[in-house]
């Protein structure tokens, strides 16, 4: 295994399927890959939650328009949907 492959191995396994499309390779990543990986996980979760909020709002509007019933989604439901979406690799819509 190359030095580069060893450094990026965990990121290679964790980042696909997240909202990240770029990876900054710098000395912090080389020297503290576990810390950087935690930061990427946390930031990815924030982005995924915001995306889920948007998708839930779209679904709620469309459902209300189509059926005349409005929906309200709690923060707990949004978090659970985000987790399910991540596990299943699918978006809410």
HUDA-V896254 format. One record per run of one state. SS is the DSSP state (~ for helix, > for strand, _ for the rest). FROM is the first residue (numbers start at 0). LEN is the number of residues. If there is no record, write none. Layout:
BEGIN
ss->SS from->FROM len->LEN
ss->SS from->FROM len->LEN
END
This chain:
BEGIN
ss->_ from->0 len->2
ss->~ from->2 len->13
ss->_ from->15 len->11
ss->~ from->26 len->5
ss->_ from->31 len->1
ss->~ from->32 len->35
ss->_ from->67 len->7
ss->~ from->74 len->14
ss->_ from->88 len->5
END
